[in-house]
């Protein structure tokens, strides 16, 4: 299946990617009682939105369920078929931003049903990890967060800020929501970590700056900065 020719709509600008990790909940000073309600599904993920005002109006990619944070999310990036099947109705009916995947079976399902509302990046066959420069293609990297970095590159971003790219447990939790019940094991974490050194190498060659907004993240190949430093840098 032919990949999407992404428009260079974010050329030279900053992009913010919200991954699944929970570290940004504390960084944005979201109260514990609010977090606890989301974790047990007593409140929707969108209850976090007022605390994330800094990101409103910016170029934001929400990885997987992060699209539910609010209408200010620009792009939803995902690659897991089971996740898509669970969230398809809400993603197609309630989310008005770009929906992007690199999973061909997902595209086949939606095209068969005549729902052509998802853009597709074809996996670059000779590049499993890193950032693909080929139009309409990506390096899948084995996880949706790393795929989202490829998406940001194709949309033209030159500075990428990673939120929730933790690869560890924060206060015993692996994600900022309560949607997943599978255990977050060392095997899963180590598999997800493999791609980031090659992403960092490619980003340097392409002149892209990537910052990890979590000092405690296990991803060590990008400069680590605080939310306050992001705000000071981008609001000059």
N, C-alpha and C positions, 0 to 999 in steps of 0.2 A: 504494500500500500504506500502511495506517494506521501511524503511528509509535507507539512504546512510551511509555506513561505511566510515566515513571521515578519510583520512590519517593524521597522526600526523606530518605534514610537517613543522609546525611552532613551534615545540617543544621548550619550554623555551624562546621564543623570544618575541619581541614587535610587536603589531598589532595596526594599525591606522584605525579607523572607521570614514568615512565621512558621517554624517547624512544630513538631509535636511535643517537645520537651516542656516541662513546667517552670523552668527557671525564670522566664519573663514575668510570671505572675507576681513574684516578689519584686522584681525590678520596677514594675509599674505600680507597686504598692497596692495591689488588690487585696482587700481584707480577707482574712482566713475564713470567716463565716460565709462569704460569697463563694470562695473556692470550694468549700465543703459541700455547698448545695449543688454546685455543678457536678462535682465528682459522683454524687449519688443520684444525678439526673432529676433533682428537684427544681432546678433552674436551667434554662437554655444557655448554651455557650455565649450567646449574644449579650448576656448580662455583663460580660467583661468589657464591652465596647466603650462605655463612658470613660473608663480608666485608660484607654488607649488613644486618647485624643491627639497625641503627638503624631500618630500614624495616619489620622484621617486626612484625606486629600492627597496622600503621597502614593508612590508606586509600590503597591504591596502585593506579594504573592502569598497566598495562604496554602500551606501544604495539607492535603487531605481535609480533615474536618475543620480546619481553621477558616474555611470559607464561610462558616456559620457565624463568625464574629460580627459581621455587619456588611452593609452594602458598600462600604468604603474599601473592601477587599477588591483589588483589581483583577487578580487571576487566581484560579484554583488549579494547582498542579497535583496530579495523582497518577499512580501506576498500578495499583492493586485491584484486581478484578473483584474480589470478594467485598472490598470496601465500596467499590462503585455500585455493586448490586444492592448494598444496604442503603446507600445514600442517593441513588439515582433520582428518585422522585423529587427530593428537595433540591438537589443540585441543578436539575433541568428546569424546574418550575419556579424556584425561589431565588436562585442566584443569577444575577444579570451580568456578571463580569465574564471574562474569558475563561473557558474551561479547557485545560490542556492535559493530554496524556501521552505516554509512549507505549501503551499497551494495545497491540493490534486486535486481540480478541474483544476488547471493549469497543473499539471502533466498528468491528464487524457486527456486534450486537446492535449498536445504535443505528447503523446504516440499514441493516435488514429491516428494522422497524420504522425507517424513514425519519429518525430523529438525528439530524445532522447538526448538532449543537456543540460538538466537541472538536477541538483542533488536535492534530496528531503529529508528533515528531517520530520519525522512523529511527530505530536504533542504528547507529553506525556500526556495521558488522565488525570492523577491524579495530574498534576502540570501545572497550568495555568500561573503562574508567577515565575520568577527566572531563574536558569540555570539548565538544565537537564543534568545529568551525564550519562544517558542511551545511548548506542551506537545507532546511527541512529535516535535519537529523540531529541526534543527540547521543551522548554516552549515557547509558541507563544508570550506571553506577550502583545498582542494587538497592536503592532506596529513594523514596519520593522527594525527600529534602534535597538530596544531591542532584536529582533530576531538575528540581526547581532552579538550581544555579544555572544549568544549561539554558533553561527558559529565559532567565533574566539576561543572559548573554545575548541570545537571539533577538530579544526586544531592545537591545542597545544599551543596557545599564553598564556604567563604568565603576560604580561603587556599590557594593552589595553588603548589606548588614544582615547577619544571621541571628535570629532569635529562636530560642528553644532547640538549638542543635547541641543537646546536652550529652547524649550517649552515656548517661548514668542515671541514678535515681536521686531525686530531690525530695527530701523528707519522706522517703519511701515510695514516691510516686514516679512513674516513668513518663506520664503525659499530663497535659494541662486540663484534661477532661476525663470523664468516666466511661467513654465509649468502648475502650478495649479491656478485655479481661484476661488475655493471654499474658503469661509472665514475661518480664523483660530480662532475658538471660544474658550472661557474658558472651555466649556464642552469637546471639543476635547482634549485640553491640559490636563485637569484633568484626563481624561480617560487614556491618554498616560503615565501620571506620576505614575499611580498606581503600576506598576510593578517594579520600580527601587529600592525601599527599599529591596525587596526580592532578586533581583539580587545582590545587595550589600552584603546581608547576605550570599548568596551562594558563592559569589566570595571570601569572607573572609575565609570561610570554605575550599574552594578548593585551597587556596593559590594564587589567581589571584589578581593582582593589577589593579584597574580601575581608570583612571584619567579623569576628566572633563575639557577639554581645553576651558573653557569659564567661567570667573569669574561671569558673569551675568546670568548664566543658572538657571532655576527654579528647576533643578535636584540638590538636596543638599546632597545626600547620598554618593557621591564620592568626594575625595579630588579635589579641583579646583586649576589648575595651568595655567600658561601662556604658549604661544608658545615658548617664549625664554627659559623657564624652561625645556620644552620638548627637545628642541634642545641641551641645555647644558647637560642634563641627558643622552641622547641617542648618543651623539657624543663624549663621554669621551674616 
